[in-house]
Amino acid sequence: MSLEQLNNPLHGITLEKIVKELVEHFGWDELSHRIRINCFANDPSVGSTLKFLRKTQWARQKVEDLYLETFKH
């Protein structure tokens, strides 16, 4: 394992797990208020959110940051 991965607090956590845990904790409505992206506000689903986040680095970074802030104090 590289040193970079040792310092990565998200190593081993899938994007799907991150999204599901955030939805369970906050719900879609609160997520759409915290991070302004349409996939949280308009007909949200885990699948559509994952598809969007895999293509959109800035949005993925915001979701990962919220996850770390919420669950990895």
Backbone atoms as SQL, in Angstrom:
CREATE TABLE atoms (id INTEGER PRIMARY KEY, chain TEXT, resi INTEGER, resn TEXT, atom TEXT, x REAL, y REAL, z REAL);
INSERT INTO atoms VALUES
  (1, 'A', 1, 'MET', 'N', 0.843, -1.169, 0.000),
  (2, 'A', 1, 'MET', 'CA', 0.000, 0.000, 0.000),
  (3, 'A', 1, 'MET', 'C', 0.893, 1.238, 0.000),
  (4, 'A', 2, 'SER', 'N', 0.558, 2.208, -0.837),
  (5, 'A', 2, 'SER', 'CA', 1.386, 3.398, -0.941),
  (6, 'A', 2, 'SER', 'C', 1.144, 4.324, 0.245),
  (7, 'A', 3, 'LEU', 'N', 2.103, 5.189, 0.489),
  (8, 'A', 3, 'LEU', 'CA', 1.999, 6.159, 1.569),
  (9, 'A', 3, 'LEU', 'C', 0.805, 7.072, 1.342),
  (10, 'A', 4, 'GLU', 'N', 0.538, 7.392, 0.085),
  (11, 'A', 4, 'GLU', 'CA', -0.600, 8.245, -0.243),
  (12, 'A', 4, 'GLU', 'C', -1.906, 7.618, 0.247),
  (13, 'A', 5, 'GLN', 'N', -2.065, 6.325, 0.067),
  (14, 'A', 5, 'GLN', 'CA', -3.279, 5.649, 0.506),
  (15, 'A', 5, 'GLN', 'C', -3.350, 5.552, 2.039),
  (16, 'A', 6, 'LEU', 'N', -2.217, 5.426, 2.695),
  (17, 'A', 6, 'LEU', 'CA', -2.211, 5.379, 4.152),
  (18, 'A', 6, 'LEU', 'C', -2.728, 6.684, 4.744),
  (19, 'A', 7, 'ASN', 'N', -2.489, 7.785, 4.067),
  (20, 'A', 7, 'ASN', 'CA', -2.916, 9.096, 4.536),
  (21, 'A', 7, 'ASN', 'C', -4.302, 9.485, 4.025),
  (22, 'A', 8, 'ASN', 'N', -4.939, 8.630, 3.260),
  (23, 'A', 8, 'ASN', 'CA', -6.253, 8.913, 2.698),
  (24, 'A', 8, 'ASN', 'C', -7.329, 8.364, 3.645),
  (25, 'A', 9, 'PRO', 'N', -8.083, 9.250, 4.320),
  (26, 'A', 9, 'PRO', 'CA', -9.090, 8.761, 5.265),
  (27, 'A', 9, 'PRO', 'C', -10.259, 8.048, 4.592),
  (28, 'A', 10, 'LEU', 'N', -10.393, 8.175, 3.283),
  (29, 'A', 10, 'LEU', 'CA', -11.471, 7.507, 2.553),
  (30, 'A', 10, 'LEU', 'C', -11.032, 6.200, 1.908),
  (31, 'A', 11, 'HIS', 'N', -9.779, 5.820, 2.116),
  (32, 'A', 11, 'HIS', 'CA', -9.281, 4.585, 1.513),
  (33, 'A', 11, 'HIS', 'C', -10.133, 3.397, 1.970),
  (34, 'A', 12, 'GLY', 'N', -10.609, 2.632, 1.015),
  (35, 'A', 12, 'GLY', 'CA', -11.407, 1.452, 1.318),
  (36, 'A', 12, 'GLY', 'C', -12.899, 1.718, 1.464),
  (37, 'A', 13, 'ILE', 'N', -13.307, 2.986, 1.360),
  (38, 'A', 13, 'ILE', 'CA', -14.727, 3.335, 1.466),
  (39, 'A', 13, 'ILE', 'C', -15.225, 3.675, 0.069),
  (40, 'A', 14, 'THR', 'N', -16.245, 2.963, -0.379),
  (41, 'A', 14, 'THR', 'CA', -16.752, 3.204, -1.729),
  (42, 'A', 14, 'THR', 'C', -17.598, 4.472, -1.768),
  (43, 'A', 15, 'LEU', 'N', -17.693, 5.048, -2.950),
  (44, 'A', 15, 'LEU', 'CA', -18.537, 6.217, -3.145),
  (45, 'A', 15, 'LEU', 'C', -19.992, 5.870, -2.840),
  (46, 'A', 16, 'GLU', 'N', -20.400, 4.672, -3.191),
  (47, 'A', 16, 'GLU', 'CA', -21.768, 4.242, -2.906),
  (48, 'A', 16, 'GLU', 'C', -22.031, 4.227, -1.396),
  (49, 'A', 17, 'LYS', 'N', -21.096, 3.724, -0.633),
  (50, 'A', 17, 'LYS', 'CA', -21.243, 3.698, 0.832),
  (51, 'A', 17, 'LYS', 'C', -21.329, 5.118, 1.382),
  (52, 'A', 18, 'ILE', 'N', -20.513, 6.020, 0.861),
  (53, 'A', 18, 'ILE', 'CA', -20.527, 7.419, 1.297),
  (54, 'A', 18, 'ILE', 'C', -21.898, 8.030, 1.053),
  (55, 'A', 19, 'VAL', 'N', -22.423, 7.857, -0.161),
  (56, 'A', 19, 'VAL', 'CA', -23.718, 8.434, -0.510),
  (57, 'A', 19, 'VAL', 'C', -24.822, 7.840, 0.354),
  (58, 'A', 20, 'LYS', 'N', -24.846, 6.527, 0.497),
  (59, 'A', 20, 'LYS', 'CA', -25.892, 5.874, 1.293),
  (60, 'A', 20, 'LYS', 'C', -25.861, 6.326, 2.753),
  (61, 'A', 21, 'GLU', 'N', -24.684, 6.447, 3.330),
  (62, 'A', 21, 'GLU', 'CA', -24.586, 6.878, 4.722),
  (63, 'A', 21, 'GLU', 'C', -25.025, 8.332, 4.891),
  (64, 'A', 22, 'LEU', 'N', -24.665, 9.178, 3.938),
  (65, 'A', 22, 'LEU', 'CA', -25.097, 10.573, 4.003),
  (66, 'A', 22, 'LEU', 'C', -26.613, 10.687, 3.862),
  (67, 'A', 23, 'VAL', 'N', -27.201, 9.915, 2.956),
  (68, 'A', 23, 'VAL', 'CA', -28.652, 9.935, 2.774),
  (69, 'A', 23, 'VAL', 'C', -29.343, 9.434, 4.037),
  (70, 'A', 24, 'GLU', 'N', -28.819, 8.379, 4.621),
  (71, 'A', 24, 'GLU', 'CA', -29.402, 7.840, 5.848),
  (72, 'A', 24, 'GLU', 'C', -29.320, 8.854, 6.982),
  (73, 'A', 25, 'HIS', 'N', -28.209, 9.556, 7.062),
  (74, 'A', 25, 'HIS', 'CA', -27.985, 10.509, 8.153),
  (75, 'A', 25, 'HIS', 'C', -28.775, 11.810, 7.952),
  (76, 'A', 26, 'PHE', 'N', -28.723, 12.376, 6.750),
  (77, 'A', 26, 'PHE', 'CA', -29.314, 13.684, 6.491),
  (78, 'A', 26, 'PHE', 'C', -30.655, 13.629, 5.758),
  (79, 'A', 27, 'GLY', 'N', -30.819, 12.646, 4.888),
  (80, 'A', 27, 'GLY', 'CA', -31.971, 12.632, 3.990),
  (81, 'A', 27, 'GLY', 'C', -31.670, 13.478, 2.753),
  (82, 'A', 28, 'TRP', 'N', -32.420, 13.236, 1.685),
  (83, 'A', 28, 'TRP', 'CA', -32.166, 13.924, 0.421),
  (84, 'A', 28, 'TRP', 'C', -32.390, 15.425, 0.529),
  (85, 'A', 29, 'ASP', 'N', -33.444, 15.840, 1.244),
  (86, 'A', 29, 'ASP', 'CA', -33.744, 17.274, 1.349),
  (87, 'A', 29, 'ASP', 'C', -32.607, 18.039, 2.003),
  (88, 'A', 30, 'GLU', 'N', -32.132, 17.535, 3.119),
  (89, 'A', 30, 'GLU', 'CA', -31.038, 18.216, 3.816),
  (90, 'A', 30, 'GLU', 'C', -29.753, 18.194, 2.983),
  (91, 'A', 31, 'LEU', 'N', -29.497, 17.094, 2.296),
  (92, 'A', 31, 'LEU', 'CA', -28.315, 17.045, 1.426),
  (93, 'A', 31, 'LEU', 'C', -28.397, 18.100, 0.333),
  (94, 'A', 32, 'SER', 'N', -29.594, 18.292, -0.228),
  (95, 'A', 32, 'SER', 'CA', -29.732, 19.288, -1.296),
  (96, 'A', 32, 'SER', 'C', -29.531, 20.705, -0.776),
  (97, 'A', 33, 'HIS', 'N', -29.779, 20.930, 0.521),
  (98, 'A', 33, 'HIS', 'CA', -29.510, 22.246, 1.116),
  (99, 'A', 33, 'HIS', 'C', -28.030, 22.423, 1.427),
  (100, 'A', 34, 'ARG', 'N', -27.387, 21.364, 1.844),
  (101, 'A', 34, 'ARG', 'CA', -25.968, 21.441, 2.198),
  (102, 'A', 34, 'ARG', 'C', -25.055, 21.499, 0.970),
  (103, 'A', 35, 'ILE', 'N', -25.424, 20.734, -0.065),
  (104, 'A', 35, 'ILE', 'CA', -24.641, 20.708, -1.302),
  (105, 'A', 35, 'ILE', 'C', -25.617, 20.930, -2.453),
  (106, 'A', 36, 'ARG', 'N', -25.487, 22.047, -3.122),
  (107, 'A', 36, 'ARG', 'CA', -26.427, 22.438, -4.164),
  (108, 'A', 36, 'ARG', 'C', -26.125, 21.736, -5.493),
  (109, 'A', 37, 'ILE', 'N', -26.609, 20.504, -5.603),
  (110, 'A', 37, 'ILE', 'CA', -26.529, 19.797, -6.878),
  (111, 'A', 37, 'ILE', 'C', -27.899, 19.188, -7.158),
  (112, 'A', 38, 'ASN', 'N', -28.297, 19.211, -8.413),
  (113, 'A', 38, 'ASN', 'CA', -29.634, 18.787, -8.808),
  (114, 'A', 38, 'ASN', 'C', -29.943, 17.335, -8.478),
  (115, 'A', 39, 'CYS', 'N', -28.959, 16.478, -8.516),
  (116, 'A', 39, 'CYS', 'CA', -29.246, 15.059, -8.272),
  (117, 'A', 39, 'CYS', 'C', -29.697, 14.802, -6.834),
  (118, 'A', 40, 'PHE', 'N', -29.495, 15.739, -5.920),
  (119, 'A', 40, 'PHE', 'CA', -30.020, 15.619, -4.561),
  (120, 'A', 40, 'PHE', 'C', -31.433, 16.187, -4.453),
  (121, 'A', 41, 'ALA', 'N', -31.778, 17.117, -5.334),
  (122, 'A', 41, 'ALA', 'CA', -33.046, 17.838, -5.215),
  (123, 'A', 41, 'ALA', 'C', -34.139, 17.316, -6.139),
  (124, 'A', 42, 'ASN', 'N', -33.789, 16.915, -7.342),
  (125, 'A', 42, 'ASN', 'CA', -34.786, 16.530, -8.344),
  (126, 'A', 42, 'ASN', 'C', -34.782, 15.027, -8.569),
  (127, 'A', 43, 'ASP', 'N', -35.822, 14.355, -8.074),
  (128, 'A', 43, 'ASP', 'CA', -35.982, 12.905, -8.236),
  (129, 'A', 43, 'ASP', 'C', -34.694, 12.155, -7.852),
  (130, 'A', 44, 'PRO', 'N', -34.250, 12.332, -6.600),
  (131, 'A', 44, 'PRO', 'CA', -32.959, 11.753, -6.196),
  (132, 'A', 44, 'PRO', 'C', -32.985, 10.234, -6.101),
  (133, 'A', 45, 'SER', 'N', -31.851, 9.654, -6.452),
  (134, 'A', 45, 'SER', 'CA', -31.629, 8.225, -6.262),
  (135, 'A', 45, 'SER', 'C', -30.133, 8.004, -6.103),
  (136, 'A', 46, 'VAL', 'N', -29.790, 6.917, -5.473),
  (137, 'A', 46, 'VAL', 'CA', -28.373, 6.602, -5.285),
  (138, 'A', 46, 'VAL', 'C', -27.710, 6.408, -6.648),
  (139, 'A', 47, 'GLY', 'N', -28.374, 5.698, -7.546),
  (140, 'A', 47, 'GLY', 'CA', -27.794, 5.426, -8.860),
  (141, 'A', 47, 'GLY', 'C', -27.487, 6.682, -9.654),
  (142, 'A', 48, 'SER', 'N', -28.449, 7.601, -9.737),
  (143, 'A', 48, 'SER', 'CA', -28.222, 8.831, -10.509),
  (144, 'A', 48, 'SER', 'C', -27.169, 9.699, -9.840),
  (145, 'A', 49, 'THR', 'N', -27.148, 9.693, -8.523),
  (146, 'A', 49, 'THR', 'CA', -26.143, 10.468, -7.792),
  (147, 'A', 49, 'THR', 'C', -24.744, 9.920, -8.049),
  (148, 'A', 50, 'LEU', 'N', -24.597, 8.605, -7.997),
  (149, 'A', 50, 'LEU', 'CA', -23.290, 8.003, -8.260),
  (150, 'A', 50, 'LEU', 'C', -22.811, 8.312, -9.670),
  (151, 'A', 51, 'LYS', 'N', -23.705, 8.209, -10.633),
  (152, 'A', 51, 'LYS', 'CA', -23.344, 8.497, -12.024),
  (153, 'A', 51, 'LYS', 'C', -22.831, 9.926, -12.156),
  (154, 'A', 52, 'PHE', 'N', -23.545, 10.878, -11.548),
  (155, 'A', 52, 'PHE', 'CA', -23.145, 12.281, -11.607),
  (156, 'A', 52, 'PHE', 'C', -21.815, 12.510, -10.894),
  (157, 'A', 53, 'LEU', 'N', -21.677, 11.977, -9.688),
  (158, 'A', 53, 'LEU', 'CA', -20.467, 12.223, -8.904),
  (159, 'A', 53, 'LEU', 'C', -19.224, 11.615, -9.548),
  (160, 'A', 54, 'ARG', 'N', -19.381, 10.509, -10.245),
  (161, 'A', 54, 'ARG', 'CA', -18.224, 9.892, -10.920),
  (162, 'A', 54, 'ARG', 'C', -17.733, 10.726, -12.091),
  (163, 'A', 55, 'LYS', 'N', -18.609, 11.571, -12.638),
  (164, 'A', 55, 'LYS', 'CA', -18.235, 12.423, -13.775),
  (165, 'A', 55, 'LYS', 'C', -17.866, 13.841, -13.367),
  (166, 'A', 56, 'THR', 'N', -18.209, 14.243, -12.136),
  (167, 'A', 56, 'THR', 'CA', -18.090, 15.649, -11.736),
  (168, 'A', 56, 'THR', 'C', -17.241, 15.757, -10.473),
  (169, 'A', 57, 'GLN', 'N', -15.960, 16.032, -10.662),
  (170, 'A', 57, 'GLN', 'CA', -15.004, 16.003, -9.555),
  (171, 'A', 57, 'GLN', 'C', -15.322, 17.014, -8.461),
  (172, 'A', 58, 'TRP', 'N', -15.730, 18.245, -8.818),
  (173, 'A', 58, 'TRP', 'CA', -16.000, 19.254, -7.788),
  (174, 'A', 58, 'TRP', 'C', -17.147, 18.814, -6.870),
  (175, 'A', 59, 'ALA', 'N', -18.174, 18.181, -7.445),
  (176, 'A', 59, 'ALA', 'CA', -19.312, 17.718, -6.646),
  (177, 'A', 59, 'ALA', 'C', -18.892, 16.537, -5.769),
  (178, 'A', 60, 'ARG', 'N', -18.115, 15.632, -6.344),
  (179, 'A', 60, 'ARG', 'CA', -17.630, 14.482, -5.565),
  (180, 'A', 60, 'ARG', 'C', -16.802, 14.956, -4.377),
  (181, 'A', 61, 'GLN', 'N', -15.968, 15.964, -4.595),
  (182, 'A', 61, 'GLN', 'CA', -15.140, 16.487, -3.509),
  (183, 'A', 61, 'GLN', 'C', -16.000, 17.061, -2.396),
  (184, 'A', 62, 'LYS', 'N', -17.062, 17.780, -2.743),
  (185, 'A', 62, 'LYS', 'CA', -17.963, 18.331, -1.728),
  (186, 'A', 62, 'LYS', 'C', -18.642, 17.217, -0.929),
  (187, 'A', 63, 'VAL', 'N', -19.061, 16.156, -1.605),
  (188, 'A', 63, 'VAL', 'CA', -19.711, 15.025, -0.934),
  (189, 'A', 63, 'VAL', 'C', -18.708, 14.320, -0.013),
  (190, 'A', 64, 'GLU', 'N', -17.509, 14.081, -0.499),
  (191, 'A', 64, 'GLU', 'CA', -16.490, 13.432, 0.327),
  (192, 'A', 64, 'GLU', 'C', -16.130, 14.300, 1.529),
  (193, 'A', 65, 'ASP', 'N', -16.027, 15.606, 1.331),
  (194, 'A', 65, 'ASP', 'CA', -15.716, 16.508, 2.444),
  (195, 'A', 65, 'ASP', 'C', -16.821, 16.486, 3.499),
  (196, 'A', 66, 'LEU', 'N', -18.076, 16.493, 3.059),
  (197, 'A', 66, 'LEU', 'CA', -19.192, 16.427, 3.998),
  (198, 'A', 66, 'LEU', 'C', -19.170, 15.112, 4.766),
  (199, 'A', 67, 'TYR', 'N', -18.867, 14.027, 4.092),
  (200, 'A', 67, 'TYR', 'CA', -18.777, 12.722, 4.741),
  (201, 'A', 67, 'TYR', 'C', -17.693, 12.748, 5.838),
  (202, 'A', 68, 'LEU', 'N', -16.526, 13.248, 5.490),
  (203, 'A', 68, 'LEU', 'CA', -15.432, 13.295, 6.467),
  (204, 'A', 68, 'LEU', 'C', -15.790, 14.195, 7.639),
  (205, 'A', 69, 'GLU', 'N', -16.384, 15.335, 7.351),
  (206, 'A', 69, 'GLU', 'CA', -16.782, 16.277, 8.394),
  (207, 'A', 69, 'GLU', 'C', -17.834, 15.660, 9.335),
  (208, 'A', 70, 'THR', 'N', -18.719, 14.857, 8.760),
  (209, 'A', 70, 'THR', 'CA', -19.828, 14.282, 9.526),
  (210, 'A', 70, 'THR', 'C', -19.426, 13.043, 10.312),
  (211, 'A', 71, 'PHE', 'N', -18.653, 12.152, 9.702),
  (212, 'A', 71, 'PHE', 'CA', -18.414, 10.843, 10.299),
  (213, 'A', 71, 'PHE', 'C', -16.984, 10.572, 10.768),
  (214, 'A', 72, 'LYS', 'N', -16.021, 11.386, 10.386),
  (215, 'A', 72, 'LYS', 'CA', -14.616, 11.084, 10.682),
  (216, 'A', 72, 'LYS', 'C', -13.957, 12.175, 11.512),
  (217, 'A', 73, 'HIS', 'N', -14.572, 12.610, 12.585),
  (218, 'A', 73, 'HIS', 'CA', -14.016, 13.693, 13.413),
  (219, 'A', 73, 'HIS', 'C', -12.690, 13.276, 13.990);
